């Protein structure tokens, strides 16, 4: 199982105890969910398989400027 999928499922299990959670496995799906269902916060994995986390973050900033965004990444940035 891919790490991002594992994280999403764990986040869903923990957070859905108190909140409605919508999981998206790519940027296009995530943006559509936000447009149609809304959301209080976005959690974006920049290391997603499709490598589209950064583009999603940009689109969310443009479409939902007040939306809090939490960004996760397993890349340490150290060569």
Buried (B, 14 or more C-beta within 10 A) or exposed (E): EEEBBEBBEEBEEEEEEEEEBBBBBBBBEBBEBBEEEEBEEBBBBBBBEEEBBBEBBEBBEEEBEEBEEEEBEEEEEEE
